Amino acid sequence: MFKITLKTTSISIQIALPKISIDQDLCTGCGICAELCPFGLPQSNNNGKFEIIEPERCTECSACKRNCPAMAIILQEHKGCGCLWDARARAKNPQSNNCCG
């Protein structure tokens, strides 16, 4: 979770945001995020769009964010090997399915 601290001269407010969410105004309902998420976190909602039901289960691999054509995924990525960042492209071309190498 992100923590945002807002300070004024008299009061300090902390707001905890989920580590991942989907902007409902930008989501087109294409479902790519749901296809790519190894944990099945994006779920279709009643509006035909997707939302994250259990954001605490997200490992922040960024597969969904990097492959979302509408850029609707809100996620603070962690630095790492990035194995899944191009999962969509690798799924279309299995011959180039080389990860971390």
Residue pairs with C-beta under 8 A, 6 or more apart in sequence:
1 16
1 17
1 18
1 19
1 56
2 16
2 17
2 18
2 19
2 76
3 14
3 15
3 16
3 17
4 14
4 15
4 17
5 12
5 13
5 14
6 12
6 13
6 14
6 15
18 52
18 55
18 56
19 55
19 56
19 58
19 60
19 75
19 76
20 41
20 52
20 55
20 58
20 60
20 64
20 73
20 74
20 75
21 51
21 52
21 55
21 73
21 74
21 75
22 33
22 42
22 49
22 50
22 51
22 52
22 72
22 73
22 74
23 72
23 73
23 74
24 47
24 49
24 51
24 72
26 70
26 71
26 72
27 49
27 50
27 70
27 72
28 49
28 69
28 70
28 72
29 44
29 47
29 48
29 49
29 50
30 69
30 70
31 42
31 44
31 50
32 64
32 67
32 68
32 69
32 88
33 42
33 50
33 64
33 67
33 68
33 73
34 40
34 42
34 43
34 44
34 50
36 63
36 64
36 67
36 84
36 87
36 88
37 63
37 64
38 59
38 61
38 63
38 84
39 57
39 58
39 59
41 52
41 53
41 54
41 55
41 57
41 58
42 50
42 51
42 52
42 64
43 50
43 51
43 52
43 53
44 50
45 51
52 58
58 75
60 75
60 76
60 77
60 78
61 83
61 84
61 85
62 75
62 77
62 82
62 84
62 85
63 84
63 85
63 87
63 88
64 73
64 75
65 73
65 75
65 77
66 84
66 85
66 86
66 87
67 86
67 87
67 88
81 99
81 100
83 99
83 100
90 96
90 97
90 99
